[in-house]
């Protein structure tokens, strides 16, 4: 019987809802490290909604929050708009014509051949342009599916067309990109928070870590409030700059 060595890692996540204009935190929540971002958006926003008005909000998030449920929550529960980057999840975009028809392996445009209406999407079927042909030489690449001896021959492809709120968002539009660009403010805030060395905290108790994170956010909020009271509005985002001016 062989002896196995194990390594154990301890970690946590701190979710922060940051105002995209002021660059200051609205709410925060600490969880254990295995919690996926995509599964925590709704619980976090529900918690915040209990004490802070999030109606008509513009929610900006990276691709880690991209899901139909998260988009629908923002639209239906917050009556707002979602600006969340798309998560391709390893999918490959097939070659298509401008009209949306996919290209087969022989380089030919496939034809539409019916559709199936699902709950949140339409499943469009595409078939070989020579589907009913009896000429075995029509397919330029002699694909096995074309030479299968069946009445309806050739390749078949399907394309899913979303009909839900997430699918209706044009992530390439100027409006989307303009709002999404404000997400950099949260990155700046995270950088300031890291300067408090909370990632190297000596505590290993979850409650202690949660309290330390909360105190860290309070510290940065206090610095911003102090800067405003001193009339130094340009120092609300700079703890170091406020110390130097004191």
Secondary structure, DSSP 8 states (H G I E B T S, - for coil): -----------EEEEEEE-TTT--EEEEEEEETT--HHHHHHHHHHHHHTTS--TT-EEEE-GGG--HHHHHHHHHTS--EEEE----TT-----B-TTS-BB-TTS-B-EEEEEEE-SSEEEEEEE-TTTT---TT-STT--TTTTS--SS-S-EEEEEEE-SHHHH--TTSHHHHHHHGGGHHHHHHHHHHHTTTGGG-S---HHHHHHHHHHHHHHHHHHHHHHHHTT-GGGTT-HHHHHHH-
